Structure formats: C-alpha cells, structure tokens
Amino acid sequence: RIFPNRESAIRLIGALLMEIDDKWIAGKKYLDMSEYLQWQEEQNQINDQSYIAYIR
C-alpha cells in the first residue's frame, strides 16, 4: 500500500489539485488575443464591405 488509508490519498490529491489551480490562475498568458481580435475586426469589415457591394 502506498497510502495508509483512503483519506490520506484524498488529502494528497486535493492538495495537488489546489496547487495546479493556483498555478493556472497565476500563470503566464501564452496567447496574446489582441492580434487575433484585430484580425477578426478586419475580417468583419471586409465581410461588411463585400455584403454591401453585393446588395447594391
């Protein structure tokens, strides 16, 4: 047996999950969404212009 009882295993797993959660909350931002949002806005403008040209 690795753990003396079930409760000790649950305590360890709970502590590990809390640590992982803390790392996710305080972690680095890997994706910079500003470029994507700018691209998305440009695409929306292009689509709007295409639609306006189509209905004329």
C-alpha distance matrix in Angstrom:
0.0 3.7 5.6 6.8 8.7 10.5 13.4 11.9 10.9 14.4 16.0 14.8 16.0 19.1 19.9 19.6 21.9 24.3 24.6 25.3 27.8 29.5 29.9 31.5 33.8 35.0 34.8 37.8 40.0 40.0 42.6 46.1 47.4 51.0 52.0 50.7 52.5 55.7 55.5 54.9 57.9 60.1 59.1 60.0 63.4 64.1 63.2 65.4 68.3 67.9 68.0 71.1 72.8 72.0 73.4 76.6
3.7 0.0 3.8 6.7 8.8 10.2 12.4 10.0 8.7 12.5 13.6 11.8 13.2 16.4 16.7 16.3 18.9 21.2 21.2 22.0 24.7 26.2 26.4 28.2 30.6 31.5 31.4 34.4 36.7 36.7 39.5 42.9 44.4 47.8 49.0 47.8 49.6 52.7 52.7 52.2 55.1 57.3 56.5 57.4 60.7 61.5 60.8 63.0 65.8 65.5 65.7 68.7 70.5 69.8 71.2 74.4
5.6 3.8 0.0 3.8 5.5 7.1 8.8 6.5 6.1 9.8 10.6 9.7 11.5 14.2 14.8 15.2 17.5 19.5 20.0 21.2 23.5 24.9 25.7 27.4 29.5 30.6 30.8 34.1 36.4 36.8 39.5 42.8 44.1 47.5 49.0 47.8 49.3 52.5 52.7 52.1 54.8 57.2 56.5 57.2 60.5 61.5 60.7 62.7 65.6 65.5 65.5 68.4 70.4 69.7 71.0 74.1
6.8 6.7 3.8 0.0 3.8 7.2 8.6 7.0 8.2 11.3 11.9 12.0 14.2 16.3 16.9 18.0 20.2 21.8 22.5 24.1 26.1 27.4 28.5 30.3 32.1 33.2 33.8 37.1 39.5 40.1 42.8 46.0 47.3 50.6 52.2 51.0 52.3 55.6 55.9 55.2 57.9 60.4 59.7 60.2 63.6 64.6 63.8 65.7 68.7 68.7 68.5 71.4 73.5 72.8 73.9 77.1
8.7 8.8 5.5 3.8 0.0 3.8 5.6 5.7 6.9 9.1 10.4 11.4 13.0 14.7 16.0 17.4 19.0 20.6 22.0 23.4 24.9 26.5 28.0 29.4 31.0 32.5 33.3 36.7 38.8 39.5 42.0 45.2 46.1 49.6 51.2 49.9 51.0 54.4 54.7 53.7 56.4 59.0 58.2 58.6 61.9 63.1 62.1 63.9 67.0 66.9 66.6 69.5 71.7 70.9 71.9 75.1
10.5 10.2 7.1 7.2 3.8 0.0 3.8 5.5 5.2 6.3 8.8 10.1 10.7 12.3 14.4 15.6 16.6 18.4 20.2 21.3 22.5 24.5 26.0 27.1 28.7 30.5 31.2 34.7 36.5 37.2 39.5 42.6 43.4 46.9 48.5 47.0 48.1 51.5 51.8 50.7 53.3 56.0 55.1 55.3 58.8 59.9 58.8 60.5 63.7 63.6 63.2 66.1 68.3 67.5 68.4 71.7
13.4 12.4 8.8 8.6 5.6 3.8 0.0 3.8 5.4 5.0 6.2 8.7 9.9 10.4 12.2 14.3 15.2 16.3 18.4 19.9 20.8 22.5 24.4 25.7 26.8 28.6 29.7 33.3 35.3 36.3 38.6 41.6 42.3 45.7 47.6 46.2 47.0 50.5 51.1 49.9 52.4 55.2 54.5 54.6 58.0 59.3 58.3 59.9 63.1 63.2 62.8 65.5 67.8 67.1 68.0 71.2
11.9 10.0 6.5 7.0 5.7 5.5 3.8 0.0 3.8 5.4 5.1 6.3 8.7 9.8 10.6 12.4 14.3 15.4 16.7 18.5 20.0 21.2 22.9 24.5 25.9 27.2 28.2 31.7 34.0 35.0 37.5 40.5 41.6 44.9 46.8 45.6 46.6 50.0 50.6 49.7 52.2 54.8 54.3 54.7 57.9 59.2 58.4 60.1 63.2 63.4 63.2 65.9 68.1 67.5 68.6 71.7
10.9 8.7 6.1 8.2 6.9 5.2 5.4 3.8 0.0 3.8 5.4 5.2 6.2 8.5 9.9 10.7 12.3 14.2 15.5 16.6 18.3 20.1 21.3 22.7 24.4 26.0 26.5 29.9 32.0 32.7 35.2 38.3 39.4 42.8 44.4 43.1 44.3 47.7 48.0 47.1 49.8 52.3 51.6 52.1 55.4 56.6 55.7 57.5 60.6 60.6 60.4 63.3 65.4 64.7 65.9 69.0
14.4 12.5 9.8 11.3 9.1 6.3 5.0 5.4 3.8 0.0 3.8 5.5 5.1 6.0 8.5 9.9 10.4 12.1 14.2 15.3 16.3 18.2 20.0 21.0 22.4 24.3 25.2 28.7 30.5 31.4 33.7 36.7 37.5 40.9 42.7 41.3 42.2 45.7 46.1 45.1 47.6 50.3 49.6 49.8 53.2 54.5 53.5 55.2 58.3 58.4 58.1 60.8 63.1 62.5 63.4 66.6
16.0 13.6 10.6 11.9 10.4 8.8 6.2 5.1 5.4 3.8 0.0 3.8 5.5 5.1 6.1 8.6 9.9 10.5 12.3 14.3 15.3 16.5 18.5 20.0 21.1 22.6 23.8 27.5 29.6 30.9 33.3 36.2 37.1 40.3 42.4 41.3 42.1 45.5 46.2 45.3 47.6 50.4 50.0 50.2 53.4 54.9 54.2 55.7 58.8 59.1 58.9 61.5 63.8 63.4 64.3 67.4
14.8 11.8 9.7 12.0 11.4 10.1 8.7 6.3 5.2 5.5 3.8 0.0 3.8 5.4 5.1 6.2 8.6 9.9 10.6 12.4 14.2 15.4 16.7 18.5 20.1 21.3 22.0 25.5 27.9 28.8 31.5 34.5 35.8 39.0 40.8 39.8 40.9 44.2 44.8 44.1 46.6 49.2 48.8 49.3 52.5 53.8 53.2 54.9 57.9 58.1 58.1 60.8 62.9 62.6 63.7 66.7
16.0 13.2 11.5 14.2 13.0 10.7 9.9 8.7 6.2 5.1 5.5 3.8 0.0 3.8 5.5 5.1 6.2 8.6 9.9 10.6 12.2 14.3 15.4 16.5 18.4 20.1 20.5 24.0 25.9 26.7 29.1 32.2 33.2 36.6 38.3 37.1 38.2 41.6 42.0 41.2 43.8 46.3 45.8 46.3 49.5 50.7 50.0 51.8 54.8 54.9 54.9 57.6 59.7 59.2 60.4 63.4
19.1 16.4 14.2 16.3 14.7 12.3 10.4 9.8 8.5 6.0 5.1 5.4 3.8 0.0 3.8 5.4 5.1 6.2 8.6 9.9 10.5 12.3 14.3 15.4 16.5 18.4 19.5 23.1 25.0 26.2 28.5 31.3 32.2 35.4 37.4 36.3 37.1 40.5 41.2 40.2 42.6 45.3 44.9 45.2 48.4 49.8 49.1 50.6 53.7 54.1 53.9 56.4 58.7 58.4 59.3 62.3
19.9 16.7 14.8 16.9 16.0 14.4 12.2 10.6 9.9 8.5 6.1 5.1 5.5 3.8 0.0 3.8 5.5 5.1 6.2 8.7 9.9 10.6 12.5 14.4 15.4 16.6 17.8 21.5 23.8 25.2 27.9 30.6 31.8 34.9 36.9 36.1 37.0 40.2 41.1 40.5 42.7 45.4 45.3 45.7 48.7 50.2 49.8 51.3 54.3 54.8 54.8 57.2 59.5 59.3 60.4 63.3
19.6 16.3 15.2 18.0 17.4 15.6 14.3 12.4 10.7 9.9 8.6 6.2 5.1 5.4 3.8 0.0 3.8 5.4 5.1 6.2 8.6 9.9 10.7 12.4 14.3 15.5 15.9 19.4 21.7 22.6 25.3 28.3 29.7 32.9 34.6 33.8 35.0 38.2 38.8 38.3 40.8 43.3 43.0 43.7 46.7 48.0 47.6 49.4 52.2 52.6 52.8 55.3 57.4 57.2 58.5 61.4
21.9 18.9 17.5 20.2 19.0 16.6 15.2 14.3 12.3 10.4 9.9 8.6 6.2 5.1 5.5 3.8 0.0 3.8 5.4 5.1 6.1 8.6 9.9 10.6 12.3 14.3 14.8 18.3 20.1 21.2 23.5 26.4 27.4 30.7 32.5 31.4 32.4 35.7 36.4 35.6 38.0 40.7 40.3 40.7 43.9 45.3 44.7 46.3 49.3 49.7 49.7 52.2 54.4 54.2 55.3 58.2
24.3 21.2 19.5 21.8 20.6 18.4 16.3 15.4 14.2 12.1 10.5 9.9 8.6 6.2 5.1 5.4 3.8 0.0 3.8 5.5 5.0 6.2 8.7 9.9 10.6 12.3 13.7 17.4 19.4 21.1 23.5 26.0 27.1 30.1 32.3 31.5 32.1 35.4 36.4 35.7 37.8 40.6 40.6 40.8 43.8 45.5 45.1 46.4 49.4 50.1 50.0 52.4 54.7 54.7 55.7 58.5
24.6 21.2 20.0 22.5 22.0 20.2 18.4 16.7 15.5 14.2 12.3 10.6 9.9 8.6 6.2 5.1 5.4 3.8 0.0 3.8 5.4 5.1 6.3 8.7 10.0 10.7 11.6 15.3 17.8 19.3 22.1 24.7 26.2 29.2 31.2 30.7 31.7 34.7 35.8 35.4 37.6 40.2 40.3 40.9 43.7 45.3 45.1 46.7 49.4 50.1 50.4 52.7 54.9 55.0 56.2 58.9
25.3 22.0 21.2 24.1 23.4 21.3 19.9 18.5 16.6 15.3 14.3 12.4 10.6 9.9 8.7 6.2 5.1 5.5 3.8 0.0 3.8 5.4 5.1 6.3 8.7 10.0 10.0 13.4 15.5 16.6 19.3 22.1 23.5 26.7 28.5 27.7 28.9 32.0 32.8 32.4 34.8 37.3 37.2 37.9 40.8 42.2 42.0 43.7 46.4 47.0 47.3 49.7 51.8 51.8 53.1 55.8
27.8 24.7 23.5 26.1 24.9 22.5 20.8 20.0 18.3 16.3 15.3 14.2 12.2 10.5 9.9 8.6 6.1 5.0 5.4 3.8 0.0 3.8 5.4 5.1 6.2 8.7 9.6 13.1 14.7 16.4 18.6 21.1 22.0 25.1 27.3 26.4 27.2 30.4 31.4 30.7 32.9 35.6 35.6 36.0 38.9 40.5 40.2 41.7 44.6 45.2 45.3 47.7 49.9 50.0 51.1 53.8
29.5 26.2 24.9 27.4 26.5 24.5 22.5 21.2 20.1 18.2 16.5 15.4 14.3 12.3 10.6 9.9 8.6 6.2 5.1 5.4 3.8 0.0 3.8 5.4 5.2 6.1 8.1 11.8 14.0 16.3 18.8 20.9 22.2 24.9 27.3 27.0 27.6 30.6 31.9 31.6 33.5 36.2 36.5 36.9 39.6 41.4 41.4 42.7 45.5 46.4 46.7 48.8 51.1 51.4 52.5 55.0
29.9 26.4 25.7 28.5 28.0 26.0 24.4 22.9 21.3 20.0 18.5 16.7 15.4 14.3 12.5 10.7 9.9 8.7 6.3 5.1 5.4 3.8 0.0 3.8 5.5 5.2 5.4 9.0 11.6 13.4 16.3 18.7 20.4 23.2 25.2 25.1 26.1 28.9 30.1 30.1 32.2 34.6 35.0 35.7 38.4 39.9 40.1 41.6 44.2 45.0 45.6 47.8 49.8 50.2 51.5 54.0
31.5 28.2 27.4 30.3 29.4 27.1 25.7 24.5 22.7 21.0 20.0 18.5 16.5 15.4 14.4 12.4 10.6 9.9 8.7 6.3 5.1 5.4 3.8 0.0 3.8 5.6 5.0 8.2 9.6 11.4 13.7 16.2 17.5 20.6 22.6 22.0 23.0 26.0 27.0 26.8 28.9 31.4 31.7 32.3 35.1 36.6 36.6 38.2 40.8 41.6 42.0 44.3 46.4 46.6 47.9 50.5
33.8 30.6 29.5 32.1 31.0 28.7 26.8 25.9 24.4 22.4 21.1 20.1 18.4 16.5 15.4 14.3 12.3 10.6 10.0 8.7 6.2 5.2 5.5 3.8 0.0 3.8 5.6 8.7 9.9 12.6 14.5 16.3 17.4 20.0 22.6 22.2 22.6 25.6 27.1 26.7 28.4 31.2 31.7 32.0 34.6 36.5 36.6 37.8 40.5 41.6 41.8 43.8 46.1 46.6 47.6 50.1
35.0 31.5 30.6 33.2 32.5 30.5 28.6 27.2 26.0 24.3 22.6 21.3 20.1 18.4 16.6 15.5 14.3 12.3 10.7 10.0 8.7 6.1 5.2 5.6 3.8 0.0 3.8 6.8 9.1 12.1 14.6 16.0 17.7 19.9 22.5 22.7 23.3 25.9 27.6 27.7 29.3 31.8 32.7 33.2 35.6 37.4 37.9 39.1 41.6 42.8 43.3 45.2 47.4 48.0 49.3 51.5
34.8 31.4 30.8 33.8 33.3 31.2 29.7 28.2 26.5 25.2 23.8 22.0 20.5 19.5 17.8 15.9 14.8 13.7 11.6 10.0 9.6 8.1 5.4 5.0 5.6 3.8 0.0 3.8 6.5 8.8 11.8 13.7 15.9 18.4 20.4 20.6 21.7 24.2 25.6 25.9 27.8 30.1 30.8 31.7 34.1 35.7 36.2 37.7 40.1 41.1 41.8 43.9 45.8 46.4 47.9 50.2
37.8 34.4 34.1 37.1 36.7 34.7 33.3 31.7 29.9 28.7 27.5 25.5 24.0 23.1 21.5 19.4 18.3 17.4 15.3 13.4 13.1 11.8 9.0 8.2 8.7 6.8 3.8 0.0 3.7 6.0 9.0 10.6 13.3 15.5 17.3 17.9 19.3 21.4 22.8 23.5 25.4 27.4 28.3 29.5 31.7 33.1 34.0 35.5 37.6 38.7 39.7 41.7 43.4 44.3 45.9 48.0
40.0 36.7 36.4 39.5 38.8 36.5 35.3 34.0 32.0 30.5 29.6 27.9 25.9 25.0 23.8 21.7 20.1 19.4 17.8 15.5 14.7 14.0 11.6 9.6 9.9 9.1 6.5 3.7 0.0 3.8 5.7 7.2 9.6 12.0 13.8 14.3 15.6 17.8 19.2 19.8 21.7 23.7 24.6 25.8 28.0 29.4 30.2 31.8 33.9 35.0 36.0 38.0 39.7 40.5 42.1 44.3
40.0 36.7 36.8 40.1 39.5 37.2 36.3 35.0 32.7 31.4 30.9 28.8 26.7 26.2 25.2 22.6 21.2 21.1 19.3 16.6 16.4 16.3 13.4 11.4 12.6 12.1 8.8 6.0 3.8 0.0 3.8 6.6 9.4 12.1 12.9 13.1 15.3 17.4 18.0 19.0 21.3 22.9 23.5 25.1 27.4 28.4 29.2 31.1 33.1 33.8 35.1 37.3 38.7 39.4 41.3 43.5
42.6 39.5 39.5 42.8 42.0 39.5 38.6 37.5 35.2 33.7 33.3 31.5 29.1 28.5 27.9 25.3 23.5 23.5 22.1 19.3 18.6 18.8 16.3 13.7 14.5 14.6 11.8 9.0 5.7 3.8 0.0 3.8 5.9 9.0 9.5 9.4 11.6 13.8 14.3 15.2 17.6 19.2 19.7 21.3 23.6 24.6 25.4 27.4 29.3 30.1 31.3 33.5 35.0 35.7 37.6 39.7
46.1 42.9 42.8 46.0 45.2 42.6 41.6 40.5 38.3 36.7 36.2 34.5 32.2 31.3 30.6 28.3 26.4 26.0 24.7 22.1 21.1 20.9 18.7 16.2 16.3 16.0 13.7 10.6 7.2 6.6 3.8 0.0 3.8 5.6 6.7 7.7 9.4 11.0 12.2 13.5 15.3 16.9 18.0 19.6 21.4 22.7 23.9 25.5 27.3 28.5 29.8 31.6 33.2 34.2 36.0 37.9
47.4 44.4 44.1 47.3 46.1 43.4 42.3 41.6 39.4 37.5 37.1 35.8 33.2 32.2 31.8 29.7 27.4 27.1 26.2 23.5 22.0 22.2 20.4 17.5 17.4 17.7 15.9 13.3 9.6 9.4 5.9 3.8 0.0 3.8 5.5 5.1 6.0 8.5 9.8 10.3 12.2 14.2 15.2 16.3 18.4 19.9 20.8 22.3 24.3 25.5 26.6 28.4 30.2 31.1 32.7 34.7
51.0 47.8 47.5 50.6 49.6 46.9 45.7 44.9 42.8 40.9 40.3 39.0 36.6 35.4 34.9 32.9 30.7 30.1 29.2 26.7 25.1 24.9 23.2 20.6 20.0 19.9 18.4 15.5 12.0 12.1 9.0 5.6 3.8 0.0 3.8 5.4 5.1 6.1 8.6 9.8 10.5 12.4 14.2 15.3 16.6 18.4 19.9 21.0 22.7 24.3 25.6 27.0 28.7 30.1 31.7 33.3
52.0 49.0 49.0 52.2 51.2 48.5 47.6 46.8 44.4 42.7 42.4 40.8 38.3 37.4 36.9 34.6 32.5 32.3 31.2 28.5 27.3 27.3 25.2 22.6 22.6 22.5 20.4 17.3 13.8 12.9 9.5 6.7 5.5 3.8 0.0 3.8 5.5 5.1 6.2 8.5 9.9 10.6 12.3 14.3 15.5 16.6 18.3 20.0 21.3 22.6 24.3 25.9 27.1 28.5 30.5 32.0
50.7 47.8 47.8 51.0 49.9 47.0 46.2 45.6 43.1 41.3 41.3 39.8 37.1 36.3 36.1 33.8 31.4 31.5 30.7 27.7 26.4 27.0 25.1 22.0 22.2 22.7 20.6 17.9 14.3 13.1 9.4 7.7 5.1 5.4 3.8 0.0 3.8 5.4 5.0 6.0 8.6 9.8 10.4 12.2 14.3 15.2 16.3 18.2 20.0 20.9 22.3 24.2 25.7 26.6 28.5 30.4
52.5 49.6 49.3 52.3 51.0 48.1 47.0 46.6 44.3 42.2 42.1 40.9 38.2 37.1 37.0 35.0 32.4 32.1 31.7 28.9 27.2 27.6 26.1 23.0 22.6 23.3 21.7 19.3 15.6 15.3 11.6 9.4 6.0 5.1 5.5 3.8 0.0 3.8 5.4 4.9 6.2 8.6 9.8 10.4 12.4 14.2 15.2 16.4 18.4 19.8 20.8 22.5 24.3 25.4 26.9 28.8
55.7 52.7 52.5 55.6 54.4 51.5 50.5 50.0 47.7 45.7 45.5 44.2 41.6 40.5 40.2 38.2 35.7 35.4 34.7 32.0 30.4 30.6 28.9 26.0 25.6 25.9 24.2 21.4 17.8 17.4 13.8 11.0 8.5 6.1 5.1 5.4 3.8 0.0 3.8 5.4 5.2 6.3 8.7 9.9 10.8 12.5 14.3 15.4 16.7 18.5 20.0 21.2 22.8 24.3 26.1 27.5
55.5 52.7 52.7 55.9 54.7 51.8 51.1 50.6 48.0 46.1 46.2 44.8 42.0 41.2 41.1 38.8 36.4 36.4 35.8 32.8 31.4 31.9 30.1 27.0 27.1 27.6 25.6 22.8 19.2 18.0 14.3 12.2 9.8 8.6 6.2 5.0 5.4 3.8 0.0 3.8 5.4 5.1 6.2 8.6 9.9 10.6 12.3 14.2 15.4 16.4 18.3 20.0 21.1 22.4 24.5 26.1
54.9 52.2 52.1 55.2 53.7 50.7 49.9 49.7 47.1 45.1 45.3 44.1 41.2 40.2 40.5 38.3 35.6 35.7 35.4 32.4 30.7 31.6 30.1 26.8 26.7 27.7 25.9 23.5 19.8 19.0 15.2 13.5 10.3 9.8 8.5 6.0 4.9 5.4 3.8 0.0 3.8 5.4 5.1 6.2 8.7 9.9 10.5 12.2 14.3 15.2 16.3 18.3 19.9 20.8 22.5 24.5
57.9 55.1 54.8 57.9 56.4 53.3 52.4 52.2 49.8 47.6 47.6 46.6 43.8 42.6 42.7 40.8 38.0 37.8 37.6 34.8 32.9 33.5 32.2 28.9 28.4 29.3 27.8 25.4 21.7 21.3 17.6 15.3 12.2 10.5 9.9 8.6 6.2 5.2 5.4 3.8 0.0 3.8 5.4 5.0 6.3 8.7 9.8 10.5 12.4 14.2 15.2 16.5 18.4 19.8 21.2 22.8
60.1 57.3 57.2 60.4 59.0 56.0 55.2 54.8 52.3 50.3 50.4 49.2 46.3 45.3 45.4 43.3 40.7 40.6 40.2 37.3 35.6 36.2 34.6 31.4 31.2 31.8 30.1 27.4 23.7 22.9 19.2 16.9 14.2 12.4 10.6 9.8 8.6 6.3 5.1 5.4 3.8 0.0 3.8 5.4 5.1 6.2 8.6 9.8 10.7 12.3 14.2 15.4 16.6 18.3 20.2 21.5
59.1 56.5 56.5 59.7 58.2 55.1 54.5 54.3 51.6 49.6 50.0 48.8 45.8 44.9 45.3 43.0 40.3 40.6 40.3 37.2 35.6 36.5 35.0 31.7 31.7 32.7 30.8 28.3 24.6 23.5 19.7 18.0 15.2 14.2 12.3 10.4 9.8 8.7 6.2 5.1 5.4 3.8 0.0 3.8 5.4 5.1 6.1 8.5 9.9 10.4 12.1 14.2 15.3 16.2 18.4 20.2
60.0 57.4 57.2 60.2 58.6 55.3 54.6 54.7 52.1 49.8 50.2 49.3 46.3 45.2 45.7 43.7 40.7 40.8 40.9 37.9 36.0 36.9 35.7 32.3 32.0 33.2 31.7 29.5 25.8 25.1 21.3 19.6 16.3 15.3 14.3 12.2 10.4 9.9 8.6 6.2 5.0 5.4 3.8 0.0 3.8 5.5 5.1 6.0 8.6 9.8 10.4 12.2 14.2 15.1 16.5 18.5
63.4 60.7 60.5 63.6 61.9 58.8 58.0 57.9 55.4 53.2 53.4 52.5 49.5 48.4 48.7 46.7 43.9 43.8 43.7 40.8 38.9 39.6 38.4 35.1 34.6 35.6 34.1 31.7 28.0 27.4 23.6 21.4 18.4 16.6 15.5 14.3 12.4 10.8 9.9 8.7 6.3 5.1 5.4 3.8 0.0 3.8 5.4 5.0 6.2 8.5 9.8 10.5 12.2 14.1 15.5 16.7
64.1 61.5 61.5 64.6 63.1 59.9 59.3 59.2 56.6 54.5 54.9 53.8 50.7 49.8 50.2 48.0 45.3 45.5 45.3 42.2 40.5 41.4 39.9 36.6 36.5 37.4 35.7 33.1 29.4 28.4 24.6 22.7 19.9 18.4 16.6 15.2 14.2 12.5 10.6 9.9 8.7 6.2 5.1 5.5 3.8 0.0 3.8 5.4 5.2 6.1 8.6 9.9 10.6 12.2 14.4 15.7
63.2 60.8 60.7 63.8 62.1 58.8 58.3 58.4 55.7 53.5 54.2 53.2 50.0 49.1 49.8 47.6 44.7 45.1 45.1 42.0 40.2 41.4 40.1 36.6 36.6 37.9 36.2 34.0 30.2 29.2 25.4 23.9 20.8 19.9 18.3 16.3 15.2 14.3 12.3 10.5 9.8 8.6 6.1 5.1 5.4 3.8 0.0 3.8 5.4 5.0 6.1 8.6 9.8 10.3 12.3 14.4
65.4 63.0 62.7 65.7 63.9 60.5 59.9 60.1 57.5 55.2 55.7 54.9 51.8 50.6 51.3 49.4 46.3 46.4 46.7 43.7 41.7 42.7 41.6 38.2 37.8 39.1 37.7 35.5 31.8 31.1 27.4 25.5 22.3 21.0 20.0 18.2 16.4 15.4 14.2 12.2 10.5 9.8 8.5 6.0 5.0 5.4 3.8 0.0 3.8 5.4 5.1 6.2 8.6 9.8 10.8 12.5
68.3 65.8 65.6 68.7 67.0 63.7 63.1 63.2 60.6 58.3 58.8 57.9 54.8 53.7 54.3 52.2 49.3 49.4 49.4 46.4 44.6 45.5 44.2 40.8 40.5 41.6 40.1 37.6 33.9 33.1 29.3 27.3 24.3 22.7 21.3 20.0 18.4 16.7 15.4 14.3 12.4 10.7 9.9 8.6 6.2 5.2 5.4 3.8 0.0 3.8 5.4 5.1 6.1 8.5 10.1 10.8
67.9 65.5 65.5 68.7 66.9 63.6 63.2 63.4 60.6 58.4 59.1 58.1 54.9 54.1 54.8 52.6 49.7 50.1 50.1 47.0 45.2 46.4 45.0 41.6 41.6 42.8 41.1 38.7 35.0 33.8 30.1 28.5 25.5 24.3 22.6 20.9 19.8 18.5 16.4 15.2 14.2 12.3 10.4 9.8 8.5 6.1 5.0 5.4 3.8 0.0 3.8 5.5 5.1 6.1 8.8 10.2
68.0 65.7 65.5 68.5 66.6 63.2 62.8 63.2 60.4 58.1 58.9 58.1 54.9 53.9 54.8 52.8 49.7 50.0 50.4 47.3 45.3 46.7 45.6 42.0 41.8 43.3 41.8 39.7 36.0 35.1 31.3 29.8 26.6 25.6 24.3 22.3 20.8 20.0 18.3 16.3 15.2 14.2 12.1 10.4 9.8 8.6 6.1 5.1 5.4 3.8 0.0 3.8 5.4 4.9 6.3 8.7
71.1 68.7 68.4 71.4 69.5 66.1 65.5 65.9 63.3 60.8 61.5 60.8 57.6 56.4 57.2 55.3 52.2 52.4 52.7 49.7 47.7 48.8 47.8 44.3 43.8 45.2 43.9 41.7 38.0 37.3 33.5 31.6 28.4 27.0 25.9 24.2 22.5 21.2 20.0 18.3 16.5 15.4 14.2 12.2 10.5 9.9 8.6 6.2 5.1 5.5 3.8 0.0 3.8 5.4 5.4 6.4
72.8 70.5 70.4 73.5 71.7 68.3 67.8 68.1 65.4 63.1 63.8 62.9 59.7 58.7 59.5 57.4 54.4 54.7 54.9 51.8 49.9 51.1 49.8 46.4 46.1 47.4 45.8 43.4 39.7 38.7 35.0 33.2 30.2 28.7 27.1 25.7 24.3 22.8 21.1 19.9 18.4 16.6 15.3 14.2 12.2 10.6 9.8 8.6 6.1 5.1 5.4 3.8 0.0 3.8 5.6 5.4
72.0 69.8 69.7 72.8 70.9 67.5 67.1 67.5 64.7 62.5 63.4 62.6 59.2 58.4 59.3 57.2 54.2 54.7 55.0 51.8 50.0 51.4 50.2 46.6 46.6 48.0 46.4 44.3 40.5 39.4 35.7 34.2 31.1 30.1 28.5 26.6 25.4 24.3 22.4 20.8 19.8 18.3 16.2 15.1 14.1 12.2 10.3 9.8 8.5 6.1 4.9 5.4 3.8 0.0 3.8 5.6
73.4 71.2 71.0 73.9 71.9 68.4 68.0 68.6 65.9 63.4 64.3 63.7 60.4 59.3 60.4 58.5 55.3 55.7 56.2 53.1 51.1 52.5 51.5 47.9 47.6 49.3 47.9 45.9 42.1 41.3 37.6 36.0 32.7 31.7 30.5 28.5 26.9 26.1 24.5 22.5 21.2 20.2 18.4 16.5 15.5 14.4 12.3 10.8 10.1 8.8 6.3 5.4 5.6 3.8 0.0 3.8
76.6 74.4 74.1 77.1 75.1 71.7 71.2 71.7 69.0 66.6 67.4 66.7 63.4 62.3 63.3 61.4 58.2 58.5 58.9 55.8 53.8 55.0 54.0 50.5 50.1 51.5 50.2 48.0 44.3 43.5 39.7 37.9 34.7 33.3 32.0 30.4 28.8 27.5 26.1 24.5 22.8 21.5 20.2 18.5 16.7 15.7 14.4 12.5 10.8 10.2 8.7 6.4 5.4 5.6 3.8 0.0
